């Protein structure tokens, strides 16, 4: 029976023949966690000169510090050797828009039903949102004083990372 995932299973079969990550320590070897967007133009390990095992990578639409990112970050900090966190937004992000209503309308049109209950967590001002998201990490009682924080914007046209102060 052919499924929508046959191509993935075939690729995984080939991958398994050269798989060499079995012995990697689950802790972040470089003490780093990266929060970035789901955008396919972002390769978190490659763009930062990292290898598997160096960092914990958390991805979501817009590179937002959500409640689930905080949940994962607490585990990463207290159990997996993370002491640095980089939050990386990027240029030309679909979540950077003047209003949530615009994204809701696009989703509603695609879905054929209302998207009024969906919170897209739009980014109206990327630098301000990065600062606000860092503050959520900085002030969380289980993270406060335990991590160095950095915010960056990745340019999907050049591959360069710009620090945001």
Secondary structure, 3 states (H helix, E strand, C coil): CCCCCHHHHHHHHHHHCCCCCCCCCCCCCCCEEEEECCCCCCCHHHHCCCCCCCEEEEECCCCCCCHHHHHHHHHHHHHCCCCEEEEEEECCCCCECCCHHHHHHHHHHHHCCCCCCCCCCCECCHHHHHHHHHHHHHHCCCCCCCCEEEEEEECCCCCCEEEEC
